[in-house]
Amino acid sequence: MTYLVTGATGGLGGYALNYLKELVPMTDIYALVRSEEKGADLKAAGFNIRIGDYSDAESMKQAFAGIDRVLFVSGAPGNRQIEHENVVNAAKEAGVSYIAYTSFADAENSTSALAADHIFTEKVIGKSGIEHTFLRNNWYFENEMPMIGGALNGGKFVYAAGNGKTGWALKREYAEVAAKAVAEARFPEILELSGPVMTYAELTEALK
């Protein structure tokens, strides 16, 4: 069995690789990077490297050759729908048997502008016929670090969410679940992942 982690040089992908190597033989793990240079540290650490970019469909086909199971870390907003479709099409052509995709919390009901790309990707994966798990991650706590830094410097935690609630968790926590999924844990098709749900005001109190 072979395993590919995309977004391997990012925070979540990097954490997932480290968890995955404790679950499956490291010789069977591949890390997707955009260039040899970007993958140098991972290669030095003993991971196999595949070169590819979501925007380059041909490179994705080459990257997926011989891969059985994939942790598909979502790309950045912009041309995400086209890029994600490239990924799924390449996976299907290569005969990938399973995809764990990092989606968005309560995606089909969310009013967030970020949800649309994830719903699109979930549908593309579903139509591909590839077995899958949608890891619907709630908000990364690390996303709040600029606000927290501002609060520490200015003495005031400024946010625009009102009484809206969020279920923060750390990237490494989401990554641990993702690694287990791609390593053949029996998870349902949709897995909603979240820390304790609270308001920003409650978060402020917890950080004091």
C-alpha positions as CSV (number, residue, x, y, z in Angstrom):
1,M,0.0,0.0,0.0
2,T,1.3,3.5,-0.9
3,Y,0.2,6.8,0.7
4,L,0.5,10.3,-0.7
5,V,0.1,13.5,1.4
6,T,-0.5,16.7,-0.6
7,G,0.3,20.1,0.7
8,A,3.2,18.4,2.4
9,T,5.2,21.5,3.1
10,G,2.3,23.2,4.8
11,G,1.4,23.1,8.5
12,L,-1.3,20.5,8.4
13,G,0.4,18.4,5.7
14,G,3.7,18.4,7.6
15,Y,2.0,17.3,10.8
16,A,0.1,14.6,9.0
17,L,3.3,13.1,7.5
18,N,4.8,12.8,11.0
19,Y,1.7,11.1,12.4
20,L,1.4,8.9,9.3
21,K,5.0,7.6,9.6
22,E,4.0,6.1,13.0
23,L,1.1,4.2,11.4
24,V,2.6,2.8,8.2
25,P,6.1,2.1,6.8
26,M,7.9,5.3,6.0
27,T,9.1,3.7,2.8
28,D,5.5,3.7,1.6
29,I,4.8,7.4,2.2
30,Y,5.1,10.0,-0.5
31,A,5.0,13.8,0.0
32,L,3.7,16.1,-2.7
33,V,5.7,19.3,-3.1
34,R,5.9,21.9,-5.8
35,S,9.7,21.6,-6.5
36,E,12.7,19.6,-5.5
37,E,14.0,22.6,-3.6
38,K,10.8,22.9,-1.5
39,G,10.9,19.2,-0.8
40,A,14.6,19.1,0.2
41,D,14.0,19.0,3.9
42,L,11.3,16.3,3.7
43,K,13.6,14.2,1.4
44,A,16.4,14.6,4.0
45,A,14.0,13.4,6.7
46,G,13.5,10.2,4.7
47,F,10.2,10.8,2.9
48,N,9.7,9.9,-0.8
49,I,9.0,13.1,-2.9
50,R,6.6,13.6,-5.7
51,I,6.6,16.9,-7.6
52,G,3.3,18.4,-8.6
53,D,1.1,21.5,-8.6
54,Y,-2.7,21.5,-8.4
55,S,-2.9,23.9,-11.3
56,D,-0.8,21.6,-13.6
57,A,-3.0,18.6,-14.5
58,E,-0.3,16.7,-16.1
59,S,2.0,17.0,-13.1
60,M,-0.7,15.7,-10.9
61,K,-1.1,12.6,-13.1
62,Q,2.5,11.9,-12.7
63,A,2.5,12.5,-9.0
64,F,-0.4,10.0,-8.4
65,A,1.2,7.2,-10.4
66,G,1.3,4.0,-8.3
67,I,-0.4,5.7,-5.3
68,D,-3.2,3.9,-3.4
69,R,-4.4,6.3,-0.7
70,V,-4.3,10.1,-0.7
71,L,-4.6,12.8,2.0
72,F,-5.8,15.7,-0.2
73,V,-5.2,18.9,1.7
74,S,-7.3,21.6,0.1
75,G,-5.5,24.4,-1.8
76,A,-5.7,28.2,-1.3
77,P,-8.7,30.2,-2.4
78,G,-8.6,31.6,-5.9
79,N,-8.7,29.0,-8.7
80,R,-9.5,26.3,-6.2
81,Q,-12.3,24.6,-8.0
82,I,-10.3,24.1,-11.2
83,E,-7.3,23.0,-9.3
84,H,-9.2,20.6,-7.1
85,E,-10.9,19.1,-10.1
86,N,-7.4,18.5,-11.6
87,V,-6.4,16.6,-8.5
88,V,-9.5,14.4,-8.4
89,N,-9.3,13.6,-12.2
90,A,-5.7,12.7,-11.8
91,A,-6.4,10.5,-8.8
92,K,-9.1,8.7,-10.7
93,E,-7.0,8.1,-13.8
94,A,-4.1,6.8,-11.6
95,G,-6.4,4.3,-9.9
96,V,-6.2,5.8,-6.4
97,S,-8.5,3.8,-4.2
98,Y,-9.2,6.3,-1.4
99,I,-9.1,10.1,-0.7
100,A,-9.3,11.8,2.6
101,Y,-10.1,15.4,1.8
102,T,-9.8,18.4,4.2
103,S,-13.2,20.1,3.7
104,F,-15.1,22.8,5.6
105,A,-17.2,22.5,8.8
106,D,-20.9,21.8,8.1
107,A,-20.1,22.7,4.5
108,E,-23.6,22.2,2.9
109,N,-25.2,24.4,5.5
110,S,-22.5,27.0,6.0
111,T,-23.1,30.6,4.9
112,S,-19.3,31.2,4.7
113,A,-18.0,32.3,1.3
114,L,-15.3,29.7,1.8
115,A,-17.7,26.8,1.8
116,A,-18.6,26.8,-1.9
117,D,-15.2,25.5,-3.1
118,H,-15.4,22.7,-0.6
119,I,-18.9,21.6,-1.6
120,F,-17.8,21.7,-5.2
121,T,-14.8,19.4,-4.4
122,E,-16.9,17.0,-2.3
123,K,-19.2,16.6,-5.3
124,V,-16.4,16.0,-7.7
125,I,-14.9,13.4,-5.4
126,G,-18.3,11.8,-5.0
127,K,-18.8,11.6,-8.7
128,S,-15.4,10.1,-9.2
129,G,-16.4,6.8,-7.5
130,I,-13.3,6.9,-5.4
131,E,-13.9,5.8,-1.8
132,H,-13.5,8.8,0.5
133,T,-13.8,10.6,3.7
134,F,-14.6,14.3,3.9
135,L,-12.7,15.7,6.9
136,R,-14.9,18.7,7.7
137,N,-12.4,20.7,9.8
138,N,-13.6,23.6,11.9
139,W,-11.4,26.7,12.3
140,Y,-7.7,26.3,12.9
141,F,-6.7,28.0,16.1
142,E,-3.5,29.2,14.4
143,N,-5.7,31.4,12.2
144,E,-6.4,33.6,15.2
145,M,-2.7,34.2,16.1
146,P,-2.5,37.6,14.4
147,M,-5.5,38.8,16.4
148,I,-4.1,37.3,19.6
149,G,-0.7,39.0,18.9
150,G,-2.5,42.3,18.4
151,A,-4.4,41.8,21.7
152,L,-1.1,41.1,23.5
153,N,0.5,44.2,22.1
154,G,-2.5,46.5,22.3
155,G,-4.4,45.1,25.2
156,K,-7.7,44.6,23.3
157,F,-8.9,41.5,21.5
158,V,-10.7,42.9,18.4
159,Y,-13.0,40.6,16.4
160,A,-16.1,41.0,14.1
161,A,-17.9,37.7,14.8
162,G,-20.3,39.0,17.5
163,N,-21.8,36.1,19.3
164,G,-21.0,33.7,16.5
165,K,-19.5,30.4,17.8
166,T,-16.5,28.5,16.5
167,G,-14.9,25.2,17.4
168,W,-11.2,25.9,17.3
169,A,-8.6,23.1,17.3
170,L,-4.9,23.0,16.5
171,K,-3.7,21.9,13.0
172,R,-1.8,19.0,14.6
173,E,-5.1,17.7,16.1
174,Y,-6.8,17.8,12.7
175,A,-3.7,16.3,11.1
176,E,-3.7,13.4,13.5
177,V,-7.2,12.4,12.4
178,A,-6.3,12.9,8.7
179,A,-3.3,10.6,9.1
180,K,-5.5,7.9,10.7
181,A,-8.0,8.2,7.9
182,V,-5.4,7.8,5.1
183,A,-3.8,4.9,7.1
184,E,-7.1,3.0,6.7
185,A,-9.0,3.9,9.9
186,R,-12.7,3.1,9.3
187,F,-14.2,6.5,9.3
188,P,-17.6,7.5,7.9
189,E,-18.0,9.3,4.6
190,I,-18.4,12.7,6.4
191,L,-16.5,13.4,9.6
192,E,-17.2,16.7,11.3
193,L,-14.2,17.7,13.4
194,S,-14.2,20.5,16.0
195,G,-12.9,21.6,19.3
196,P,-15.3,22.8,22.0
197,V,-17.7,25.4,20.4
198,M,-17.4,28.8,22.0
199,T,-17.8,32.5,21.2
200,Y,-14.8,34.9,20.7
201,A,-15.7,36.4,24.1
202,E,-15.4,33.0,25.7
203,L,-12.1,32.5,23.9
204,T,-10.9,35.8,25.2
205,E,-11.6,34.7,28.8
206,A,-9.9,31.3,28.2
207,L,-6.8,33.1,27.0
208,K,-6.5,35.4,30.0
